[in-house]
Amino acid sequence: VSTISLTTGLVMHGAFGIQQLGLSALAVVPALLGMWLGQVIRQRISARVFRACFLGFLLLLGLELVLRPLF
């Protein structure tokens, strides 16, 4: 529902046209593959390990955002 609302808002404000539709559809493919891979990994490891890895990656992402202006 949020994706439909976002798309509607972008179209209404002229920020998203038909020419971007194909590229946007292609961008969905890696996202779906990532979700599938995450589910496969999640089924093979314990909830504790998954949580620790998830939080670790969030920490790395946050550090990257904080350090980005410095480099």
N, C-alpha and C positions, 0 to 999 in steps of 0.2 A: 504494500500500500504506500509506503514512504517513497519508493522509487517512482511510482506512478505520479504521486503528488509533486515530487521534485521535477520530473520531466514536464509535467503540465505547467509548473511555474516557469521553467526555463523557456518553454515554447511561447508562453504568454508574454514574456519579456524580450523575446527575440534573441535569446542567447543559445538556442538550440534549433537547428534547422534540419531538414531532411538530409542534407549532405553529410551530416555527422552521424546519422543513424547507423550506417554500415560499420564505421569505426567503433561506435559505442557497442554494437552487437559483438564485434570481435573482442572487445575488452572484457566481455562477460565470460568468455571461454577460460582464460587463466584463473579468473575468480572462482568459477565452478570447479575447476581442477584442484585448486587450492583447498576448497571446502571438502571435496571428496578425499583428498590426501590427508587432511586433518582428521576426518572421521576414521579413516583406516588406521592412522597412528594412534588415535585415542582408544580404539578398541584393543590395541596390542600392549598398551602400557597402563600402569595403575593411575588412578585419579590423582594421587599425590604427586607423582612424577610429572603428569600432564600439567597440573596446576603450577608446579615450580617452573617448568619450561615456559609456559605461557606468560607467567609473570616476569621471568627473566627476559624474554623477548620484548615485552612491553617496556621494561627498564632500559634495554638497549635502544629501543625506538625513541624513548624520552630523552636519553642522553644524546642521541644523534640530533634531535631537534634543538636541544639546548646548545650543543657545540657547533651546529651548522654556521651561525654567523661568524664564528671565530676563524673559519677556514675558507 
